[in-house]
Amino acid sequence: MDMSQYLGIFLDEAREHLQNLNDQLMTLEEHSDDSELLNSIFRSAHTLKGSSGQMGFNNMMELTHTMENVFDALRNKKITASADMVDVLFEGLDHLAAMIDSIEQSGSDARDVAETKKQLEALTGKKDTSKSETVKSSNDGAMKQQNDPQAHFLKLEDYEKAYVKQALDQNLKVYEIQVTLNKDCVLKAARAYMIANALEEEGTILATRPATEAIEKEEFDQKLVYLAAVACDEQKLKHKIETISEVAALDVSSISEIEEQRAPQKQQTVATEKKRDQTSRTSAAAVKKPVAVAKTLRVNLDRIDQLMNLFEELMIDRGRLERVASDNHHSDLSDTVEKIKRVTNQMQETLLNLRMEPIEQVFNRFPRLVRSLSKELNKKVNFVVKGGDTELDRTVIEELGDPLMHMIRNSMDHGIELPAVREAKGKNPEGTLTLAAYYNGNQVIVEIKDDGAGINREKVLDKAIEKNVVTEEEARTMTENQIDHLLFASGFSTADKISDISGRGVGLDVVESKIQSLNGTVEVVSAPDQGTTFTVKLPMTLSIINALLIQTGEEVYAVPITSITETALKRQVKTFTIHDQTVMDYRESVIPLVSLADYFAVPDRKTDKREGSENRGAVVILSHGDKKVALTADQLLGYQDVVVKPLGKYLEKVPGFSGTTILGDGRAALIIDCQRLIETNKTIKERA
Amino acid sequence: MTSQEKQLKVILFEMNGETYGVPVEQVLSIEKVDGITRLPNAASFVKGVMNLRSIITPIIDVRERFQMGHSKITPESRIIVVEQDEMSVGLLVDSSKEVLDIDADQLEQTPEMIGGSSAEYLSAVAKIGEDQLLLLLNLKQVLNQNDVAALRAIGDEA
């Protein structure tokens, strides 16, 4: 049986369950007697087992099954949770995560998990009891009905009625679908899974008989009943299900009203429970809640990009239209153009929002990291996460995980002290590590803050000199901020001994380059014995940046505003020459002056022979870390929000640019890679 | 097999007085030359990039790619946008001509001596008309990125 078309859904859902399990296991350690939590964990594990089995990933299924047994025993109070137990369970989750990755990459879930499985089995004190006792669902009413093949939806639970009512209110059609499978159908659960998928492609399943758990365990004869809210018509629905093989009979009837209406009250409950709802959504598919589910849609990112492209074209034409309108002084035309402008501005915002996702997705993986690090390092840490709902461009989120991890490791390793040391300093033996995200204008700020020892600047300097990052001479004139920033210098590690946590040679230096590649900045502030704060500033989106357009000769380039410290007119600055290198005075220091025309060898530049011509033009001060370069151009054309487009595969190796953008007149302009400009200039200077 | 069964549709263009062709299914569009943005640091045959319906398209001067000097842009000049390995690249050529059906049996292996250094960029030749030769481009080779990098590396050393 070919299940490959379900692979995508399977992987997505498996990852979702895994994340739930991870989150809930963290909570479990503190709330080991929360039966609601235990039930939810069990359900997630159970669904994961079911779906991996249906997809034919037996290794994964077996491992989940072993874990499920532990959860079941916990739930039934046969055993109680301990830190060691949670460790083993986490180990199991790691294996599952690795399996999911490997399924995605190679289609195989092969992995050696024997050791973990043995440990898991030891927890329950019994070897695999293949059919664990019947699941006692919290929802007995549904269970009673499940084995009655004649079950009809005349007897709906109150909450189910509420969903039907809601779906009808939303003008969706609600159908009762009775499916009878062939008598000799082998993989009944798999068929049921395919039917459920077919239905979900069209809408939402409101309820099933028997309940999903029973379906997964194949605890039914041949008959399945679904109640679904869909947008398509009966014909299409029928056709979809009929094409699934081994379906013997199908009966679809429409439900147009529901006799009793206690919906409003119920609706509220659903809304407030939205969060928990996500947790149990797929596991308790029997009670799919239209409020949470019907509103989301998985869309291929390519399609959104395509939409973006079309929109940009529209924006360019809008610019032309605006010019025509302003040239023609026709009031109807101007009014219409004005209106188009407003609408397109809103469209732009909406489109950008499509790519936004909550930063939670990265934050979620850190509680576990902190937990295991604090055990390893024998430190006590209270990990606080704030602002997980802050939204960022999906591309940024994907890239953010590693840099944040390095900074958290650094804070855990070097920042927060051992409990005894903290006590001696009169601090709370338990350190606090805060990971917070919030908006600041067009930027998103992510802070990693610890209340530890702070940066030992003396040690940093010694190390930096020892590793030839700075010379002793340079070291004497460095400000505290500059010293702190040395943490990000490459090939730098202050750990006394190379630990497993940080100081592996790679670390904070990767952080800075990564954050900069996302057009962001990272800073560190520290006070002795009060702690260290890493502050990452990121643009909300990578697709649109604010840039300064500069012109030299006929050519226009864009400079990302994040790299610009300030701008000046050339005649305002004092320049002179040292060793063939033109430099300028800048706040009591001297920085190199680079001409845009020379840097990019701009051709056909009309040389202005008039007097004082070398004083014409403008200067843009660019900075990267604490290095600065002054870039000169003929003129500054102004700041503008520009849409960033990559140079593309064919030209990806061409250095000097971080992308391109399209100007109002439809021409392409290059976005200068300021980091490279500054660093190339350094090497030129060293050579000279 | 009759010649009817295996036909190749090619778009013809002219360069340096010779007639070249690319398979029509690899051609996305033919554009007039307008608004190419120069791309510093790229290999010399990369004329720059152009915005074509919101897609930034690299433009390469085929003549320079073949080391036959560089193209002069005239009102006849065209950009043939082709697709190869999921990249779209514009080829700057002297002028574009008609679409032609060629029978597969008209195609011949590229003789070693044709066009000198450019022979490696051809996949086949075909006789069209009395004394005209059609040179069929090997786009994979023409758009070989290793060359772009290699040439640039030489530039960096200098």
Chai-1 contact restraints between the chains, C-beta under 6 A:
chainA,res_idxA,chainB,res_idxB,connection_type,confidence,min_distance_angstrom,max_distance_angstrom,comment,restraint_id
A,N309,B,S54,contact,1.0,0.0,6.0,A-B,restraint_1
A,E312,B,S54,contact,1.0,0.0,6.0,A-B,restraint_2
A,E313,B,S54,contact,1.0,0.0,6.0,A-B,restraint_3
A,F600,B,P40,contact,1.0,0.0,6.0,A-B,restraint_4
A,K645,B,I56,contact,1.0,0.0,6.0,A-B,restraint_5
A,K649,B,M87,contact,1.0,0.0,6.0,A-B,restraint_6
A,Y650,B,P58,contact,1.0,0.0,6.0,A-B,restraint_7
A,Y650,B,M87,contact,1.0,0.0,6.0,A-B,restraint_8
A,Y650,B,V89,contact,1.0,0.0,6.0,A-B,restraint_9
A,L651,B,P58,contact,1.0,0.0,6.0,A-B,restraint_10
A,K653,B,A149,contact,1.0,0.0,6.0,A-B,restraint_11
A,V654,B,N41,contact,1.0,0.0,6.0,A-B,restraint_12
A,V654,B,A42,contact,1.0,0.0,6.0,A-B,restraint_13
A,P655,B,N41,contact,1.0,0.0,6.0,A-B,restraint_14
A,G656,B,N41,contact,1.0,0.0,6.0,A-B,restraint_15
A,T660,B,I56,contact,1.0,0.0,6.0,A-B,restraint_16
A,I662,B,N51,contact,1.0,0.0,6.0,A-B,restraint_17
A,G666,B,N51,contact,1.0,0.0,6.0,A-B,restraint_18
A,R667,B,G35,contact,1.0,0.0,6.0,A-B,restraint_19
A,A668,B,T37,contact,1.0,0.0,6.0,A-B,restraint_20
A,A668,B,V49,contact,1.0,0.0,6.0,A-B,restraint_21
A,A668,B,N51,contact,1.0,0.0,6.0,A-B,restraint_22
A,A668,B,I56,contact,1.0,0.0,6.0,A-B,restraint_23
